[in-house]
Amino acid sequence: MLNLWQTSLFLTGIFFLVEIQATWAETADSNRSAQILVQSPTSTSEIIPVTGVKANPTEKGVEIIFQTSKGEQLQITNSSTGNNFIADIPNAQLRLPNGDGFTFRSEKPVVGITEITVTNFDAQTIRITVVGENSLPAVELFDDNEGLIFGVTSSAIAAQPQPEKPASETPQEQPAAQQDDQIELVVTGEEDGYRVQETTTGTKTDTPLRDIPQSIQVVPQQVLRDQQVTRLDDALRNVPGVNQNFNFGPFTFYSIRGFDATETNLLRDGLIDTLAGQVSELSSIERVEVLKGPASVLFGLGNPGGSINLISKRPLSEPFYTIDATIGSYSFYRGAVDLSGALNDSKTVLYRLNLAYRNSGSSVDFFDGESLNISPVISVAIGEKTNLSLEAEYIKTSDRYASGVPVIGSLLPNPNGKVSRNLNLIEPSDKIEQTITRLGYRIDHKFNENWSLNNAFSFAFRDLDQRRTDSRGLEPDNRTWLRSFSESSSENRNYAMSTNLIGKFATGSIQHQLLFGFDLNRFDNFNPVIPSFEAASIDIFNPVYGNPRGANIISSEGFRQQTNSLGIYLQDQVALTDNLKVLLGGRFDVIDRKYEDLVSNTESSGTDSAFSPRFGIVYQPIPAISLYTSYTSSFTPPGGSYFFGVDSSFKPERGNQYEAGVKADLNDRLSATLALFDLTRTNVTTEDPNRPNFSIQVGEQNSRGVELNLAGEILPGWNIFAGYAYIDARITKDNTLTPGNRLSNSANNSFNLWTSYEIQKGNLQGLGAGIGLFFVGDRANFGNTYTVPSYLRTDAAIFYNRDRFRVALNFKNLFDIDYFESSLGNRVYYGQPFTVQGTVSWHF
């Protein structure tokens, strides 16, 4: 596998060096190339790029200029409804400096025009909507050297009387609109609002969500900003069907559709990053995308519930500078800086730098910490066809664990009384200190308008030092808590590389978007031998800290682990007609695993392989509605101890999901998804009843349910982000657990609603407020011996935006309810009490 890594990296590097040299040569003769490009005929399947949008006031109204070298080849279809003029440009796509999907909206650019909207309606169509204030505006079409021009005449301006000139007066030429009056589209990375229409998470290609036959939910930047989200767990409250398993410090673990999300279910910009969920600061994250259901055809090994993809902020071509300062309850202090712009006049070298520092306390005793995040990105345009991004991230944290509180005395009755919700069963001297370093690059190369290649690589390294006091359980007196103590230093390394060839072509009248690629991943974990000592017990009702630990060693653990994986995949997005689309995909993975037990000095290794298919159909009876059905699969390497005399090679665990649903775009403002699914996990390792401490593969688990999501703008300034999930996740076969038991920490019902309104005009323009409701139903523990009750948490916000200034107050758990976030063994974790945070932001 190591030779394969070296060979793949070498060949990829040689290829891109050759392409970059060719691109530099093309750049030297760019003027001649541009002329040839304009004169060349365009095939019917070619997508014409629009690289800029301008709105210029004119004497009669406003001009909308679409900057493209092929304006004469664009064909327009238009319609009108009431005061709305709607124009669609097929075989065209907006490709502006910041990359993928956005919606541009200019409100009241001139008298008589309420709004102008430009958006990528789908992967092959640009839609322009012009809304007249009192009547339908008149629109004329012109072709110009600068591109395609829509001349919009406002009825209000046209109706205004013009001053009469004396007969002898020579007509004077009207001055053109001054440059200062020009309204130019500036992409800031925050144009999506609450509604995101396009993603790469579902297909590894830029595809509208409405064309993907699987449920995907995107938590965009504006939702994160309005809720003042700085942690991943708070972002995921907005995704129904995602539950928190437990959170005891900087480490948070989740379940999706009832199944645990393992380290390989966490992605950073589409690459597996086993450390992505370890530090939840989101200062460098643009949005959070959650793909529901199995995704092995795209990303390889992983549990079947779904994948969480953190999308990084990208460099911008225009100056963008933001400073945030936050202060809140329990000594919460946070500062963040987000800087971006061009490093040269030609804007071929762009940068983005995110800095964030946090120092915070908590309602839980000794549960405080601090973190520092530094995330620079450099983007270099090497000619017109190639772009190189260099990325780095440095994270330094110092935190403590939250132990949770005993079930008996909190959730269940204790004859001695009720324990404090602030109780922490660790020692004040405990610590978790970690340093994470990420380095990576991404190269995108376009051969032509139809074929492109991208290659991305990421390396993440973590040093983790811990001094921790762990829980062992409650004594029969129901007040004495047994503990253990250990100190450790460990190392984790994560390597990931992905290469994708993407092509668009036609076979007759059938359109194809083909994806062929391969992924390489390597995970190295090293934990030296760690003895666990007997620690002083503690009274949960009258805790006394600082007693010396015992000398008895309870257990020892130490290991070295390495996993190498190679995946090769092929996918075809087929448009049989304009409204009938098929998605076909398949992937073959090979995984080598090696495990060395440093205590017993024994080694074990194994090789697994799996084929993961995918199939989906999307039917769009009208452009705004998508009906879909799909089958997807996943695999995970087997766990447990092998009994070589009976079964020396376990099969990978498999996930198989059938899903059907409806996606709708409502009035170009709201998007909704309704999904029904049935997901089964097989080959689950369970205890061998005939041989203690060994496992056999007979387990099976099933999750089925329905999910509904709604996101977008109801009216100008009034946004909504909501969802509901009903999930019935249960054990269907097992040797030790009872079939019919619920999967742990999975709620049957969950609901989220966040809505905000900002005043759009008048003296109070920019003043707004938001309200959020987050409901999580009851959840069972692992053995179904107790149930964690449901809760409804209310959040709220008040904010004011004015010019380059923003101030906001965010309230979490507004009514200060006592609720349990999750459970782990014989402990439960309280959710945070009422907190308030104030944030001041400057944008310049």
C-alpha positions in Angstrom: 0.0 0.0 0.0 2.9 2.4 0.7 4.3 1.8 -2.8 0.9 2.5 -4.2 0.8 5.8 -2.3 4.2 6.8 -3.6 3.4 5.8 -7.2 0.0 7.6 -7.2 1.5 10.8 -5.7 4.4 10.7 -8.2 2.1 10.2 -11.3 -0.3 12.8 -10.1 2.5 15.3 -9.6 4.0 14.7 -13.1 0.6 15.1 -14.7 -0.1 18.4 -13.1 3.4 19.8 -13.8 2.9 19.1 -17.5 -0.6 20.7 -17.4 0.6 23.7 -15.5 3.5 24.3 -18.1 1.0 24.0 -20.9 -1.3 26.5 -19.2 1.5 29.0 -18.8 2.2 28.7 -22.5 -1.5 29.3 -23.2 -1.5 32.4 -21.0 1.4 34.0 -23.0 -0.8 34.0 -26.0 -4.1 34.7 -24.3 -5.3 37.4 -26.8 -5.1 35.1 -29.8 -6.7 32.3 -27.8 -9.6 34.5 -26.8 -10.3 35.5 -30.4 -10.2 31.9 -31.6 -12.6 31.0 -28.7 -15.2 33.6 -29.7 -15.1 32.5 -33.4 -15.4 28.8 -32.6 -18.9 27.3 -32.9 -20.5 26.0 -29.7 -21.8 22.4 -29.4 -25.3 22.0 -28.1 -24.0 20.4 -25.0 -21.5 23.1 -24.1 -22.2 25.2 -21.0 -21.4 28.9 -21.6 -19.9 30.6 -18.6 -21.0 34.0 -17.3 -18.0 35.4 -15.4 -19.5 38.6 -14.1 -22.8 40.5 -13.5 -23.3 44.3 -13.3 -26.4 46.4 -12.8 -26.0 50.0 -14.2 -28.6 52.7 -13.7 -29.7 54.3 -17.1 -31.9 57.1 -18.1 -34.9 54.7 -18.5 -34.2 52.3 -15.7 -31.3 49.8 -15.3 -29.0 47.7 -17.5 -28.2 44.1 -16.4 -24.9 43.1 -18.0 -23.8 39.5 -18.2 -20.1 39.4 -18.9 -19.3 36.5 -21.3 -17.3 36.1 -24.5 -20.2 34.2 -26.1 -23.1 36.5 -25.6 -24.3 36.1 -29.2 -24.7 32.3 -28.7 -27.0 32.6 -25.7 -30.7 32.0 -26.3 -33.4 33.4 -24.0 -36.8 32.2 -23.0 -39.0 34.6 -21.0 -42.4 34.7 -19.3 -44.2 37.0 -16.9 -46.5 36.7 -13.9 -48.1 39.8 -12.5 -45.3 42.3 -12.1 -42.6 39.7 -12.4 -40.5 39.4 -15.6 -38.7 36.0 -15.7 -36.0 35.1 -18.2 -34.2 31.8 -18.4 -30.8 31.4 -20.2 -30.3 27.7 -21.0 -26.8 26.1 -21.5 -25.3 28.8 -19.3 -24.0 29.0 -15.8 -22.7 31.7 -13.5 -19.0 31.2 -12.7 -18.0 34.1 -10.5 -14.7 34.5 -8.6 -15.7 32.7 -5.4 -16.7 29.5 -7.2 -20.0 27.6 -6.6 -23.6 28.4 -5.8 -25.0 31.8 -4.7 -28.0 33.9 -5.2 -27.6 37.6 -6.0 -30.4 40.0 -5.1 -30.5 43.8 -5.7 -33.4 45.5 -3.9 -34.8 48.8 -5.3 -31.9 49.5 -7.7 -34.0 52.3 -9.3 -37.4 53.8 -8.8 -40.1 51.5 -10.0 -38.1 48.3 -9.7 -38.6 46.4 -6.5 -36.0 43.7 -7.0 -33.6 42.0 -9.4 -32.5 38.4 -8.8 -29.9 36.4 -10.7 -29.3 32.8 -9.8 -28.1 29.4 -11.1 -31.6 27.9 -11.5 -30.0 24.5 -12.2 -26.7 23.1 -13.5 -27.4 24.4 -17.0 -29.7 27.4 -16.6 -29.4 31.0 -15.4 -32.6 32.6 -14.2 -33.2 36.4 -14.1 -36.2 37.8 -12.2 -37.1 41.5 -12.4 -40.0 42.6 -10.1 -41.8 45.8 -10.9 -43.2 47.9 -8.1 -46.6 48.7 -9.6 -46.5 47.2 -13.1 -44.6 44.8 -15.3 -41.3 46.3 -16.4 -40.3 46.4 -20.1 -37.2 44.4 -21.0 -35.1 44.7 -24.2 -32.2 42.4 -25.1 -28.9 43.6 -26.6 -25.6 42.0 -27.6 -22.5 43.9 -26.8 -18.7 43.4 -26.8 -18.9 43.3 -23.0 -21.5 40.5 -23.1 -25.3 40.1 -23.0 -27.3 43.1 -21.8 -30.9 43.3 -20.5 -32.3 46.8 -20.7 -35.0 47.2 -18.1 -37.3 50.1 -18.4 -39.1 51.2 -15.2 -42.7 52.2 -15.7 -42.2 54.9 -13.0 -39.3 56.5 -14.8 -41.0 56.2 -18.2 -44.1 58.0 -16.9 -42.1 61.0 -15.6 -42.5 64.1 -17.9 -39.4 65.3 -19.6 -38.5 69.0 -19.6 -39.2 70.7 -22.9 -36.3 72.2 -24.7 -36.4 75.5 -26.7 -36.7 74.9 -30.4 -33.4 76.7 -31.1 -31.5 74.6 -28.5 -29.2 72.0 -29.8 -30.0 68.6 -28.2 -27.4 67.8 -25.6 -26.0 64.3 -25.2 -27.1 62.7 -21.9 -24.2 61.9 -19.7 -23.6 58.2 -19.2 -24.0 56.7 -15.8 -21.0 57.6 -13.7 -18.7 54.8 -12.6 -19.5 55.6 -9.0 -23.2 54.8 -9.7 -22.3 51.3 -10.9 -23.8 48.5 -8.9 -21.4 45.5 -9.3 -21.9 42.1 -7.9 -19.3 41.4 -5.2 -19.2 37.8 -3.9 -18.5 37.7 -0.2 -19.2 34.0 0.5 -22.4 34.8 2.3 -24.9 35.2 -0.6 -26.7 31.9 -0.1 -28.9 33.1 2.7 -30.8 30.3 4.4 -31.3 28.4 1.1 -28.5 26.6 -0.6 -29.2 25.2 -4.1 -26.0 23.4 -5.0 -23.5 21.1 -3.4 -20.7 18.7 -4.2 -21.2 16.5 -1.1 -23.9 14.3 -2.8 -22.1 13.6 -6.1 -18.5 15.0 -5.9 -19.7 17.3 -8.8 -21.4 20.7 -8.7 -25.0 19.5 -8.8 -28.2 21.2 -7.8 -29.7 19.6 -4.7 -33.0 19.1 -6.6 -31.1 16.7 -9.0 -29.6 14.5 -6.3 -31.8 11.4 -5.4 -30.8 11.5 -1.7 -31.5 13.7 1.3 -28.9 16.4 1.9 -29.2 19.2 4.4 -26.9 22.3 4.4 -26.5 24.6 7.3 -25.2 27.8 5.6 -23.2 30.6 6.9 -26.1 33.0 7.5 -27.8 30.5 9.8 -24.5 30.0 11.7 -24.1 33.8 12.0 -27.7 34.5 13.1 -27.5 31.8 15.8 -24.0 32.8 16.7 -22.8 29.2 16.3 -19.2 28.6 17.1 -19.3 24.8 17.8 -20.2 21.9 15.5 -22.7 20.4 18.0 -24.7 23.7 17.9 -24.7 23.7 14.1 -26.0 20.1 14.0 -29.0 21.0 16.2 -30.5 22.4 12.9 -30.4 18.9 11.3 -33.2 16.6 12.3 -32.2 13.0 12.7 -28.7 13.9 14.0 -28.4 13.3 17.7 -25.6 13.9 20.1 -24.3 10.7 21.7 -22.1 12.4 24.3 -19.8 15.3 24.7 -17.1 15.3 27.4 -14.8 18.1 26.4 -13.5 19.0 23.0 -14.7 15.6 21.7 -18.4 15.3 20.6 -19.9 12.1 19.1 -23.0 11.9 17.0 -25.5 9.5 15.5 -27.3 10.0 12.2 -30.5 8.1 11.4 -29.9 6.1 14.5 -26.3 4.9 13.7 -23.1 6.1 15.2 -21.1 8.5 13.1 -17.5 7.2 13.3 -14.4 9.1 12.6 -14.5 8.2 8.9 -18.0 9.7 8.6 -16.5 13.1 9.2 -15.2 15.0 6.2 -13.3 18.2 5.5 -14.0 19.6 2.0 -14.9 16.1 0.8 -11.9 14.3 2.2 -12.1 11.9 5.2 -10.6 13.7 8.2 -10.6 11.5 11.3 -9.8 14.7 13.4 -12.6 16.9 11.9 -14.9 16.4 14.8 -12.3 16.5 17.5 -12.2 20.3 17.7 -15.5 21.9 17.1 -14.5 25.6 16.5 -16.1 26.7 13.2 -14.2 30.0 12.5 -12.8 28.6 9.3 -16.0 26.8 8.2 -18.3 28.3 5.6 -21.1 25.8 6.0 -21.9 22.3 7.3 -23.4 19.7 4.9 -25.0 16.5 6.1 -25.5 13.7 3.6 -28.2 11.3 5.0 -27.7 7.6 4.5 -24.8 5.4 3.2 -22.1 7.2 1.2 -19.4 4.6 0.6 -19.8 5.0 -3.1 -18.4 8.5 -2.7 -16.1 8.4 0.4 -15.3 4.7 1.2 -15.5 3.2 4.6 -18.0 4.6 7.1 -21.1 3.7 9.0 -24.4 3.8 7.2 -26.2 6.7 8.9 -24.7 9.5 7.0 -21.7 11.8 6.6 -20.9 15.3 7.9 -18.9 17.4 5.5 -17.3 20.7 6.8 -16.8 23.1 3.9 -14.0 25.6 4.4 -14.1 29.3 3.7 -12.4 30.1 0.3 -10.4 33.1 -0.7 -12.4 36.0 -2.3 -11.3 38.3 -5.1 -12.7 41.5 -3.4 -11.5 42.9 -0.1 -13.3 41.3 2.8 -12.4 42.1 6.4 -14.4 41.2 9.5 -13.7 41.3 13.2 -15.9 39.7 15.8 -15.8 40.1 19.6 -18.0 38.0 21.8 -18.6 38.0 25.6 -21.1 35.8 27.4 -22.2 33.9 30.4 -19.8 31.8 32.4 -16.8 33.9 31.5 -17.1 33.2 27.8 -14.7 35.3 25.7 -14.1 34.9 22.0 -12.4 37.0 19.3 -12.3 36.2 15.6 -10.8 37.8 12.5 -11.7 36.9 8.9 -9.6 38.5 6.2 -9.6 38.0 2.4 -8.7 39.6 -0.8 -6.2 39.7 -3.7 -2.5 39.8 -3.3 -1.8 41.3 -6.8 -3.5 43.7 -9.2 -4.6 41.0 -11.6 -6.3 39.1 -8.8 -4.7 35.9 -9.8 -3.4 35.3 -6.2 -6.0 35.4 -3.5 -5.8 34.8 0.2 -8.0 34.1 3.2 -7.0 34.1 6.8 -9.2 33.1 9.8 -8.0 33.6 13.4 -10.1 32.7 16.5 -9.3 32.6 20.2 -11.7 31.4 22.9 -11.4 31.4 26.7 -14.5 30.0 28.4 -15.9 28.6 31.6 -19.0 26.5 32.1 -21.9 25.8 34.5 -20.1 22.5 35.2 -17.4 22.5 37.8 -13.8 22.7 36.4 -15.1 22.4 32.8 -13.3 25.3 31.3 -10.7 25.8 28.5 -9.3 27.8 25.8 -8.4 27.4 22.1 -6.5 29.1 19.3 -7.3 28.5 15.6 -5.2 29.9 12.7 -6.3 29.0 9.2 -4.6 30.5 6.1 -5.5 29.7 2.5 -3.7 30.9 -0.7 -5.4 30.5 -4.1 -3.3 30.9 -7.3 -4.8 31.1 -10.8 -2.2 29.6 -13.1 -3.5 30.9 -16.4 -7.2 30.6 -17.3 -7.5 26.8 -16.9 -5.7 25.9 -13.7 -6.1 26.9 -10.1 -4.0 25.9 -7.1 -5.1 26.3 -3.5 -2.6 25.8 -0.6 -4.2 25.4 2.8 -3.0 25.1 6.4 -4.5 25.1 9.8 -3.1 25.2 13.3 -5.2 24.4 16.4 -4.1 24.5 20.0 -6.5 23.6 22.8 -6.4 23.2 26.5 -9.6 21.8 28.1 -11.0 19.5 30.7 -13.5 16.7 30.5 -17.1 16.8 31.8 -17.7 13.5 33.4 -21.5 13.6 33.4 -23.5 12.8 36.5 -24.7 9.4 37.8 -28.0 8.2 36.4 -29.0 7.3 40.0 -29.4 10.7 41.6 -30.3 12.6 38.5 -32.5 10.8 36.1 -33.4 7.9 38.5 -34.1 8.4 42.2 -31.4 8.1 44.8 -32.3 7.6 48.5 -29.6 10.1 49.4 -31.2 12.9 47.3 -30.5 14.6 43.9 -27.0 15.4 42.7 -26.0 18.8 41.6 -26.3 19.5 37.8 -22.9 21.2 38.1 -21.2 18.1 39.5 -18.0 17.0 37.8 -16.4 13.8 38.9 -12.9 14.5 37.5 -10.0 16.2 39.4 -9.4 20.0 39.1 -5.8 19.1 38.0 -7.0 17.1 35.0 -6.3 18.4 31.5 -6.7 17.7 27.8 -4.1 19.5 25.7 -3.9 18.9 22.0 -2.2 20.4 19.0 -3.6 19.8 15.5 -1.8 20.7 12.3 -3.4 20.5 8.9 -1.7 20.9 5.5 -3.2 20.4 2.1 -3.6 21.5 -1.5 -6.2 21.3 -4.2 -5.5 21.6 -8.0 -8.4 22.2 -10.4 -7.7 22.0 -14.1 -10.1 22.6 -17.0 -9.2 20.9 -20.3 -12.2 22.7 -21.9 -15.7 23.6 -21.0 -16.7 20.0 -20.7 -13.8 18.2 -19.1 -11.9 18.9 -15.9 -9.6 17.2 -13.4 -9.1 17.9 -9.7 -6.7 16.5 -7.2 -6.7 17.2 -3.5 -4.5 16.1 -0.6 -4.7 16.6 3.1 -2.4 15.7 6.0 -3.6 16.1 9.6 -1.4 15.5 12.7 -2.4 15.6 16.3 -0.4 15.5 19.5 -2.7 14.7 22.5 -1.7 14.9 26.1 -4.1 13.9 28.8 -4.3 13.7 32.6 -7.7 12.3 33.3 -9.8 10.8 36.0 -12.3 8.3 34.7 -15.5 7.0 36.2 -15.9 3.3 37.2 -19.3 3.3 38.9 -21.4 3.8 42.0 -21.0 1.7 45.1 -24.0 0.0 46.8 -24.3 2.9 49.3 -25.5 5.1 46.3 -23.1 7.9 47.1 -19.5 6.6 46.7 -18.2 6.9 43.2 -15.3 4.8 42.1 -12.7 6.3 39.8 -9.4 5.5 38.0 -6.5 7.8 36.9 -4.2 7.8 33.9 -1.7 10.0 32.1 -1.0 9.6 28.4 0.5 11.1 25.3 -0.7 9.9 21.9 -0.2 10.7 18.2 -2.7 10.5 15.3 -1.9 11.0 11.6 -4.5 11.2 8.8 -3.5 11.3 5.1 -6.1 11.7 2.4 -5.9 12.1 -1.3 -8.6 12.2 -4.0 -8.4 12.6 -7.8 -11.4 13.1 -10.0 -11.9 13.3 -13.7 -15.2 15.0 -14.6 -16.7 15.1 -18.1 -19.8 16.2 -19.8 -20.9 14.7 -23.2 -23.9 13.5 -25.1 -24.9 10.2 -26.7 -27.6 11.4 -29.1 -30.1 13.4 -27.1 -29.0 11.9 -23.8 -26.7 14.1 -21.6 -24.1 12.7 -19.3 -21.9 14.0 -16.5 -19.3 11.4 -15.9 -17.1 11.1 -12.8 -14.1 8.7 -12.5 -11.8 8.9 -9.6 -9.8 7.2 -6.8 -9.2 7.9 -3.1 -6.3 7.0 -0.9 -6.5 7.2 2.8 -4.1 6.3 5.6 -4.8 6.5 9.4 -1.9 6.0 11.9 -2.7 5.9 15.6 0.0 5.4 18.3 -0.8 5.1 22.0 2.1 4.1 24.2 1.5 1.7 27.1 -0.7 3.6 29.6 -1.2 2.2 33.1 -4.6 3.0 34.7 -4.3 3.5 38.5 -6.9 3.2 41.2 -7.9 6.8 42.1 -9.5 8.0 45.3 -13.2 7.5 45.4 -15.5 10.6 45.8 -18.8 11.3 47.5 -21.2 12.5 44.8 -23.2 14.6 47.3 -20.2 16.1 49.2 -17.2 15.8 46.8 -13.7 16.4 48.2 -11.0 16.8 45.6 -7.3 16.5 45.7 -6.9 13.2 47.5 -3.8 11.2 46.4 -4.3 8.3 44.0 -3.6 4.7 44.9 -0.7 2.6 43.7 -2.7 -0.3 42.4 -2.7 -0.7 38.6 -6.2 -1.6 37.4 -5.3 -2.1 33.8 -2.9 -1.2 31.0 -3.4 -0.3 27.4 -1.1 0.5 24.5 -1.3 0.0 20.8 -0.1 1.0 17.4 -2.7 0.9 14.6 -2.5 1.6 10.9 -5.2 1.5 8.2 -4.7 2.0 4.5 -7.5 2.2 2.0 -7.8 2.5 -1.8 -11.1 3.2 -3.5 -11.8 3.4 -7.2 -15.2 4.7 -8.3 -17.3 5.5 -11.4 -20.4 7.6 -11.5 -22.7 8.8 -14.4 -25.4 11.4 -14.0 -27.6 10.8 -17.0 -30.3 13.3 -18.2 -32.5 11.1 -20.3 -34.8 14.1 -20.9 -35.0 17.6 -19.4 -37.1 16.2 -16.6 -35.9 12.6 -16.2 -32.5 11.9 -14.7 -30.7 8.8 -13.6 -27.7 8.5 -11.2 -25.6 5.4 -11.5 -22.5 4.7 -9.4 -20.2 2.0 -8.1 -17.0 1.8 -6.1 -14.5 -0.9 -5.2 -12.4 -0.5 -2.0 -9.5 -2.5 -0.6 -8.5 -1.9 3.0 -5.3 -3.1 4.8 -5.3 -3.1 8.6 -2.6 -3.7 11.1 -2.9 -3.7 14.9 0.0 -4.1 17.4 -0.9 -4.7 21.0 2.0 -3.1 23.0 1.0 -4.7 26.3 0.9 -8.3 25.1 3.4 -7.8 22.2 1.1 -9.4 19.7 0.2 -8.3 16.2 -2.8 -8.9 14.0 -3.6 -7.8 10.4 -6.2 -8.3 7.7 -7.3 -7.2 4.3 -10.9 -6.4 3.4 -12.5 -5.5 0.1 -16.0 -4.3 -0.8 -18.1 -3.2 -3.7 -20.6 -0.4 -3.1 -23.3 0.4 -5.7 -25.6 3.3 -6.0 -28.7 3.9 -8.1 -31.2 6.7 -8.2 -33.9 8.3 -10.4 -35.2 11.9 -10.4 -38.4 12.8 -12.2 -39.4 16.5 -12.4 -43.0 16.8 -13.6 -42.6 20.6 -13.4 -39.3 22.5 -12.9 -40.1 23.3 -9.2 -40.8 19.7 -8.2 -38.4 16.7 -8.1 -39.7 13.2 -7.3 -36.8 10.7 -6.5 -36.0 7.2 -5.4 -32.6 5.7 -4.7 -30.6 2.7 -3.4 -27.3 3.3 -1.6 -24.9 1.2 0.3 -22.0 1.4 2.8 -19.3 -0.8 4.4 -17.2 -0.7 7.5 -14.3 -3.1 8.3 -15.3 -5.7 10.9 -14.6 -5.3 14.6 -14.3 -7.7 17.5 -11.8 -10.5 18.2 -11.3 -13.3 15.6 -11.6 -16.9 16.6 -9.3 -18.4 14.0 -10.4 -22.0 14.6 -14.0 -21.3 13.6 -14.2 -18.1 11.5 -10.9 -16.5 10.5 -12.2 -13.8 8.2 -15.2 -11.7 9.1 -16.9 -9.8 6.3 -17.2 -6.1 6.4 -20.3 -4.7 8.0 -22.8 -3.5 5.3 -25.4 -0.9 5.1 -28.2 -0.9 2.6 -30.7 1.9 2.2 -33.8 2.5 0.1 -35.1 6.1 0.0 -37.8 7.9 -1.8 -38.8 11.5 -1.6 -39.9 14.9 -3.0 -37.9 18.0 -3.3 -39.6 21.3 -4.1 -38.5 24.9 -4.9 -41.3 27.3 -3.8 -41.4 30.7 -5.5 -37.6 30.7 -6.0 -37.3 31.5 -2.3 -38.0 28.3 -0.3 -36.7 24.8 -0.7 -38.3 21.7 0.9 -37.3 18.0 1.0 -39.5 15.2 2.2 -37.7 11.8 2.5 -38.8 8.3 3.5 -36.1 5.7 4.1 -35.4 2.1 5.2 -31.9 1.5 6.3 -30.5 -1.9 7.4 -27.1 -2.7 8.9 -25.9 -6.3 8.6 -22.8 -8.4 9.5 -22.7 -6.7 13.0 -20.3 -8.4 15.3 -21.8 -9.7 18.5 -20.6 -11.8 21.4 -20.1 -15.5 20.6 -22.3 -17.4 23.1 -20.1 -20.5 23.0 -16.7 -18.8 23.4 -16.4 -15.9 25.9 -14.4 -12.8 24.7 -14.9 -13.8 21.1 -17.3 -12.5 18.4 -19.4 -13.8 15.6 -21.2 -12.0 12.8 -24.9 -12.5 13.2 -26.1 -9.0 14.3 -28.5 -6.9 12.4 -30.0 -3.4 13.0 -32.7 -1.4 11.1 -33.7 2.2 11.0 -36.7 3.5 9.1 -38.4 6.8 9.1 -39.4 10.1 7.5 -37.7 13.5 7.4 -38.9 16.9 6.3 -36.7 20.0 5.8 -37.7 23.6 4.9 -35.2 26.4 4.3 -35.3 29.8 2.6 -37.0 33.2 2.6 -40.7 33.5 3.2 -40.8 37.3 2.5 -38.0 39.8 2.1 -36.2 39.8 5.4 -38.2 36.9 6.9 -36.1 33.6 6.8 -36.9 30.1 8.0 -34.8 27.0 8.7 -36.9 24.1 9.9 -37.0 20.3 10.0 -38.7 17.2 11.5 -37.6 13.6 11.7 -39.3 10.4 12.8 -36.8 7.6 13.2 -37.5 4.1 14.5 -34.0 2.6 14.9 -33.9 -0.9 16.5 -31.9 -4.1 16.9 -33.4 -6.9 14.8 -30.8 -9.7 15.5 -28.3 -10.1 18.3 -26.9 -12.7 20.7 -26.7 -10.5 23.8 -29.0 -7.6 23.3 -32.8 -8.1 23.0 -34.2 -7.9 19.4 -36.6 -5.0 19.3 -34.5 -2.8 21.6 -34.0 0.8 20.5 -30.5 1.9 19.3 -28.9 4.1 22.0 -29.3 7.9 22.0 -31.6 7.8 19.0 -34.8 9.9 19.3 -38.0 8.7 17.6 -39.0 12.3 17.1 -37.0 15.5 16.7 -37.9 18.9 15.5 -36.1 22.2 14.9 -37.3 25.6 13.9 -35.3 28.8 13.5 -36.9 31.8 12.0 -35.7 35.4 11.9 -36.9 38.7 10.6 -34.9 41.9 9.7 -36.7 45.2 9.0 -35.9 46.1 5.4 -36.5 49.9 5.2 -37.2 53.0 7.3 -35.6 54.3 10.4 -35.3 50.9 11.9 -33.8 49.2 8.9 -31.4 46.5 9.9 -33.0 45.7 13.2 -34.0 42.1 13.5 -34.8 39.2 15.8 -34.9 35.4 15.7 -36.5 32.6 17.6 -35.6 28.9 17.7 -37.3 25.8 19.0 -35.3 22.6 19.3 -37.2 19.4 20.3 -35.6 16.0 20.9 -37.7 13.1 21.9 -36.9 10.5 24.5 -33.9 8.2 24.0 -32.9 4.9 25.3 -29.5 3.9 26.7 -27.4 1.1 25.3 -29.1 -1.7 27.1 -32.5 0.0 27.2 -32.4 -0.1 31.0 -33.4 3.5 31.3 -34.9 6.3 29.1 -33.5 9.8 28.7 -36.6 12.1 28.7 -37.5 14.4 25.8 -36.9 18.2 25.9 -37.9 21.4 24.1 -35.3 24.1 24.2 -36.0 27.7 23.2 -33.3 30.0 21.8 -33.6 33.6 20.7 -31.6 36.5 19.1 -31.8 40.2 18.7 -29.5 41.9 16.2 -28.9 45.2 14.4 -27.1 45.6 11.1 -26.1 49.0 9.9 -23.6 49.7 7.2 -20.4 47.9 8.3 -21.5 47.3 11.8 -23.4 44.5 13.5 -24.3 43.9 17.1 -26.2 40.9 18.3 -27.5 39.3 21.5 -28.1 35.5 21.5 -30.0 33.7 24.2 -29.7 29.9 24.6 -32.1 27.9 26.6 -34.2 31.0 27.1 -36.5 29.5 29.8 -33.6 27.7 31.7 -35.1 24.2 31.5 -33.3 21.2 33.0 -32.7 18.7 30.3 -30.4 15.8 29.4 -28.4 16.1 26.2 -27.2 12.5 26.1 -26.1 9.4 28.0 -23.1 7.2 28.4 -23.2 4.0 30.4 -24.2 4.8 34.0 -24.0 8.6 33.4 -26.0 11.3 31.8 -25.0 14.7 30.5 -27.0 17.8 31.3 -27.6 20.4 28.6 -26.4 23.9 29.1 -28.6 26.2 31.3 -29.7 29.7 30.2 -26.8 31.6 28.7 -26.5 34.9 26.9 -23.8 36.0 24.5 -23.2 39.5 23.0 -21.3 39.9 19.8 -20.0 43.1 18.0 -18.8 42.8 14.4 -17.1 45.2 12.1 -17.0 44.6 8.4 -14.7 46.8 6.3 
